[in-house]
Amino acid sequence: MTDEPIDVLIIGAGASGAAIAWSLVETRMRIVCLEQGGNMNPLDYPSAGRDWEARTSSDFSISPNARNLPSDYPVNDNDSPIKVANFNAVGGSTILYAGQFPRFHPSDFRVRSLDDVADDWPIDFATLEPFYAQNDHMMGVAGLAGDPANPPRPSIDMPPLPLGKAGQAVAKGFNSLGWHWWPSDCAIATRPFDGRERCVNLGTCVSGCAQGAKASTDITYWPHARRRGVELRTHCRVREITVDDQGMASGVIYFDSNGREQALKAHVIVLACNGIGTPRILLNSKSTTFPDGLANSSGLVGKNLMFHPYAAVQGVFDEELDGYRGPHKGIQSQEFYETDPSRGFVRGYTFEYSRGLGPVGTAVTGLSRNRIRWGEDHHDSYRKLFSRITSLVALCEDLPEEHNRVTLDPDLTDSNGIPAPKISYTFSDNSLKMLEHAVARGTEVLKAAGATDTFSISPIDFSGWHLMGTARMGTDPARSVVNEWGRSHDVKNLFIVDGSIFVTSAGVNPTSTIQALSLYIADQMKQRLANLFD
């Protein structure tokens, strides 16, 4: 291995790392990406076998603590009512996400100006709009233009996902109440697109799409980036970023697939490790120049952790619906998205419908809710639930608070001896009021749709899919970690492109915005190539 530094080193091959690698390759710089997981084989996904539901609690669990795979690192989330969900592989958590792909609203960048909470972003919706469009085309988004809750869009590449019986029932409920709903933007192919086949209703979106219809970055960005020369090294776990005598990032120390310590020099380093993994590396990268962790003169690395508090309302219908067959998402409502002071909280949430439960999921839910009885009518009570349950899920905006944070655990380590992240998080009163409102309104919708029985889960504990805010963006070095184009205030050749740079969380799934930000930051870097290495 040569000692000559590479031009750009990207840490993490998920949603943001894949996007920036693809965008920067046109500069003809030498780009290397280190990913602690491996390449995925769709034949290994749970849907290839009959035990697909069981495997969502083992090797394809959303929790790294449950999976405990060699590519995972443990997370101490005992001090949090929301448990972390992620996936470590080429493609990152897009392997297990549902493909829900909304954009932020313009108001989401101006919450301080509009609602006197949190902070405004140093960029706005108009700045990101062309990168949203670019990313939609690269990922392949299905949807329907014209949603009155969002800014106008000229076109969408593919028609929306079919509503199905469950979607039609839920839409009927919204219509009867006069509330907004619209077909969701989903990163799921409804026709052949960029070498991928259309969705065939496997119903296993959140445990890996063996069909390849769902847009995970291992099958969207990475094939294009690798063909154009990006080098992707798997099973490489970064321990720390090193610095030189001038306080510039000089490279990384990492462990290879055999557990051997390696060093790699680089002129520019890009962190793309999510809102937990990125502060973990920065806090672990201590030196005499940066005794509190790299890029942490503000003291904000790891602070302002935001999840999205989730609530779910499930409805039982007399008629048979779709069950688990089909994509998990299909329609959404943003009736309660913007602030309305009469509700008693600021900001708002998005309703997403989830299609249904598999055979085992139905049994577990029915037994836990006392809807399935033992005895003579055991099978009959099961039949009254199977393919007759559908859900509304409320994704609530989480406002940043410094006491919600990621630190390094003093005892827990991964298999290479690197300190594991520790999560400390509490719900705000604002979030609790929002969750209560969402359960009440979701129950109204399902009853209006014809549900004969409803039950709710609020908050959902294993719902830490969205990891944001722990290395926030801003123009003031005392109040932020990176500047308005993702560059560290402290270390001029260090960039961050994942959800940790979010200033606020909005009330929508963040993947689309994470990738748009990554493409925007890549564009800013390309415009500043002359001083990128200074």
N, C-alpha and C positions, 0 to 999 in steps of 0.2 A: 504494500500500500504506500503510495507516495506521500511525502510530507508537505507537498505543495498544497496550500489552502484551496478549497473549492470556493466557487463564487457565492452560492446561496445554499444554505442548509435549512431545510424545513423539518420540524419535529412534529410528527403526526400526519397520518394519511387519511383522515376522515373528511367531513364535509368541507371545512375551510382549507385544510392542507392540500387537498386534491384540486380545489378551484384555483388557488394561487400558483400551484405548480404548473397547471395548464396555461395560465395567463402569462407567467414570466418566461416560459420556454421560448417565446418569440424573440427574446433579447439575445439569444445565443449564449447566455451565460451557462456555466456548468452548474446544474442544480441536482442536489441529492436530498432525498427524503428518508428519514429514519422513522420506522413504525414498529412499535413494540409487539403488535400482533402479526398475524400471518395473512396469506391470501385465502379467500373463502372459496369453497367448492360447493356449488348449489346442490350437488348430489348428497351432501352431508346435512342439508337443512332438515329440520323436523318433518316438514310436509312430505318428505320422501319415504316416511315410515308410518306405521299405525300408532306409534307412541308419541305422536307429535304434540299432544297436549301435555303429557308428562314431561317432555323435554323442555318445556317452557319454565319448568321449576328446577332444572338441573343445568346442563351444559349450554342451553340457550335461554336461561333466565335473564331478565333485564338487570338483575343485581350482580355486580362483580363478586360480592361476598358469597352469593349462592353458587355462582358458576365455579369460582376458584380455579380457573384455568391457568396454565403457565403464562399466558399473555396478560392476565389480569393483575391488578394490584389491589390490596384490600383497602377499604374505606371505613374509618371509624365514624359511623353516623349515629351512634347511640344517643348523642345529645341533639337529636333533631327528630321532629315528628314526621319529616319527609325523608325517605331513604333514597340514596343515590342510585340512578339507573344509567348505565352506559354500556358500551361494547368496544373492545379493543381488537382491531383488525384493519386491514386495508378496506376502507369504506367506513370505518368507525361505527358510530351509532346509527348511521343511515342503514346499516344492515337490519336493524330491529325496529326502526321507526315505522309509523303507519303511513307515511307519505303525505300527510296533511301539509299544505304548502302555501299558506296565506302570506301576504305582505303586511308590514306595519302600516298604520294609518299616518297621515301627515301630523296629526295631533300627538302621536307617540314621541315625536322628537322635541315637543314643546310643552312638557307637562308642568314645568316651573312657571312658564308664562301663562298657561291656561288655568292651572289648578293650584298653583302656589305650593307644590310638593316636589320633592326630589330635585333634579337639575335638568336643564335643557341639554340636548346633544349639541356638539359643536358642528354638526352637519345636519341637513334636513332631508325630507323625503325626495325633493327634486334632485338632490345630489345623487341619491342611490337609485333613482328610477331606471336609468339606462342599464345599470348593473343587475337590477332585478330582472329586466327583460332578457339580458344576455344569459343570466343563470337559468331562467325558465326554459330557454331554448336548449341549453346544454343538458339540463336534467330531464327535459321532456315533461311538460305540465299539461294536464287535462283540466278544462274548466269552461266557464261560460262568461264571456265579456258582458258588461252592463250592470254589474252589481251596484245598486244605489248606495250601499254602505262604504264603497271604496272609490278612489279616483278612477276616471275613465281609462280604459285600455283599448288600443286599436284592435288587438287580436290575441288569440291563444292558440297554441300549436295543435291541440287535440280537443275533440268534443268531451263534455263532462262524463264522469262515470254514471252509469244508469242508477236511478234512485233505488230500484228494487222495491219490494213490498214494504219493507220496514221504513225506507226513506219516504215513500209515498204516505205512509201512515203518520209519520212525524210531521211531514209538511202539511198534512191536513190539520194537525193540531195547531201549528203556527198560524195557518190561514184563518182558522176559526176564531183565534184571538186577535187577529189583525197585526201580528208581529212579523218582523223581517225574517226571511230565510233565503238562502241562495245555494246553488250547487257549489261545493267546495273546489278550490284549486287543489289538485292532488298530483303529486309526482308519480303518477301511475299511467302507463300507456293504455289508451283505449283503442289504438290502432298501431300497426308496426311503426317503430320510430327508432332511427339511428341504430339499426341492428338488433333492437329489442322487439320481442313479440308482445301482443296485447294481453291484458289481464284475462285470465280464464276462471276467475272466481275461486281460487284455491282457498281463500279465507284465512291464510296464515301470514298476513303481512308482517306482523310483529315478531315473527320468528324466522325471518328470511324468506325472500320470494324466489322459489326455485324456478319459476317461469321466467324471471328476469324482467317482468313488467314494471315492478317498482324500481324507482330510480335511486339505487344506492351508488355511491361514487366509485366503487370498484368496477362498475360496468358503465359508467357515464364518463366522468372526467379522466379517470386513470388510463384507460386504453389509449385515448388521444394523447395524453401527456407523455406516456411511455414511448409511444411510437415516434414522438418528436424529440426524444432524447433525455427525458428526466430519468434519473437513476433512483429506483425505489428499493431500499434495503429493509427487509422484514426481520422480525424478532430481534430488534435492536432497541433496548430500553435505556433512555438517557437518564443519567444520574444528576448531572449538573452542567451548567454553561460556564465556561472558563472566561477569564478576562485578562488582558495584558496590562502593562504598567501604565498605560494611558487611560485605563478604565473602559476600553472598548471590548466587546465580546470577541474572543479569539477562536472559539470552537466549543466542543462538547466532550465530555467523558461519558461513555455508554458501555453497556454490557451486550455482547453479541449472543447469538443463539446457543452458544456453548457455555455461556456464563463468564466469558473472559472479558476483562476490562480493556476497552479500546479508547483511543483518542482520535478525534477528527477535527482538523482546523477548517475555519470558514471565514470569509470576509463579511458575510451578512447572515444573520440567523433569524428565522421566522418560527415563532411558537404557534402551534395549531393543535393544542392538546385538551381543549374544552375548559370550562370554568372551574374545574377541580384540578385537572392535570397541569395546567399552565402555572397557577400559583404554587403548586407543589414543587415544580422544577425551580421556579424563581426563588422561593424561600429556601430551597436546598442549595442554591448557588451562592454560598457565602464566601466572602474574601475579606482581606483587610480594607479594600476599597469599598465593599458593600457588606458590612457586618450584619445587617438586618435582612439580607437577601438581595438578589440582583434587581435593579430597577425599582427600588423600594424607598427612595428618599422621602416620598410622601407618606410612607407608613400604611398605604392603602392596598398593597398587594395581599390578596386573600380576603379583604373586607368587602362589604356590600354584596355578599352572596345573595342571588335571587334565584328562586325556583319559580314554578307556577303552581300555586295551590289548586288542587283539583277536587271537584265534587262530582258524583255520578248519581243519576236518578234512573232506575230501571223500571220499565213498565211491562206488565203481562197482558197479552191480548188473547181474545177468544179465537181469532182466526190465525192460521199458520202464516208466519212471516218467512224471512229468508234464513233464519238461523245464522250460523257462522259463515255460510257460503257468500263469498264476495268480499270486496275491499272493506276494511273496517270503517272507513269514513266515506262521506258522500255529500252531505249537506251541512251547512253551518248557519248560525244565526248570530248577528251582531246587534240585535235589538237593544242590548244593555251594555254596549261597548264604551260609549263616551260618558263622561261625568254628568250625573243628574243629582243635584244636591238633595232632592227630596228622598233619595234612597238611603241617605245616611252614611255614604262612603264616597270616596273619590275614585276616578277611573272606572274600569269595568271589566267585562269578561266576554268570551265567545262561547256559545253553545256549539258543540259538535255531536253529531249522532254516531253511535257505534252500533254496528249492524246486529250482532247477536252472539250467543255463546255456543261452544262446541258441546258434544255429549257429556264429557267429564265436567266441563265448566258449569253446565246446567245442573248436574247432580250436586256439585259442591255448593253452588248458590242456593239451590232449592232446599238442601238439608240445613245449611246454615241459617236460612230464613224461615225454617219450619214450614216450608211450602210443599215438601215431599215427606210423606208419612210412611212409617213402617207398618207392615201388616198387609191385609188383603188388597187395599187400594194403592199399594206402593207404586206399581208400574203405571197405574192410571194417573196418579198425581204427578209422576214424572212426565208423562205424555202431555199433560196440561201446561207444562213449562217449555218442553223442548221445541225449538223453532218458534216460540211464541213470546220471547223476551227481546226487547230492544232498549237501548239506553240513550240518554242525553248526558253528555259530559260537559261540565263547565270548566273552562281554562281561565283562571283569574289572574289579573295583573298583580305582580308582586313588587312593592315599592322598595327601593334600596335602603338598608339600615346597616350601619357600620358594625354593629354587634353580631350580625349574621356573617359568619366568616369561615374561611379555610385556614387551618394552621397545620403544622407538622406534629404527628403523634409522637410522644416521647418514647414509646415502647414498640408500637406496631410497625413492622417493616414488610416489604415485599420479599420475593424469593431471592433477590439480589442484595438484600440488606439495606435498601433505600427506605428512609422514613416514609410511612404512609400518611395520606392526608386525614385530618380530623375535621369533622363538620360540627359547627355550633350554629343552631338556627331556631328561631321561635316565630310563631305567627304574630303578625300585627293585629291590632283591633280592627283596622281597615279590612284586612284579608278575611277575618272571621265574619264580619258583617256581610262581606261580599259573598262568601260561601253560603251563608244562611239565606241570602236573597236568591242565589242561584238554585238552591234546592227547592225553595218555594215556587219559583217561576218554572223550573223544569218539571215539577210535579203537575203544575197547571197544564203545561203543554201536553204531557203524556195522557192525562185524563181527558183533555179536549180531543186528543187523537183516538180515544176509544179504549185506553188501558183500563182493565177491570181491577188491577191491583198495582201498587207502586211501592218501591222501597229505595232508600238512598244510602249512599256511603259518602260521608263528608267529615273531615278531609280524607282523601285517599293517601295512605301512607307510602306505598311503593309507587310514587309518582314523580320522583326526582329526575325526569328525563331532560329537563331544560336547565342548564347550568350556566349562570350569567353573572356578570358584574364585578368579578374579583380582580380585574386589572383595567379599570374603567378608562374611557377616552375623555379627553378634555383639553382645553387650552392652558389651564393653570397647572403648572407642575406640582404645586402644593395640594391640589385637589383631584389629581388624576395620575395615571401611570403611563399612558401613551397619549400622543398628540392627536390632532384631528385627522391624521392619515396613518394611524397605527404605529407610529415610531415612538420608541421609549424616550421619555424626557431625559433620562439619565444616561442611557447607552445608545449612542446614535446609530449603531448598526444592528440594533435589535428591534424586531417588529412582532406584533401580536395580532392575530387575525380571527381568533375564535370568539365564542360567546362571552368570554371574560371581559371583553372591552365594552360590552353594553353599558350604557348609562342608566337606562330603565328597561323594563322587561316587556312592556306592552301587554296586550291580552290575547296574543296569538302565538302559535308554534314558531320557534325562532330560526329554524334551519334555513329558510329562504333568505332571511335578513343576514344571517351569519355568512352565507355564501356571497350575497351581494356586497357585503362589507369586504370580504376577502378579495373579490374582483376589483372593487374600488381602490383598496390599498395597493394591490398590484399595479393598477393604472397610475397611481400617485408615485410609486417607486420607479416605474418606467419613465415618467416625466422628469424624474430627478436623478437619473443614472449618473450624471456628472459628479454629484456630491453624495451619492449613496454610501460610499466607503469612507467618508470623512468622519 
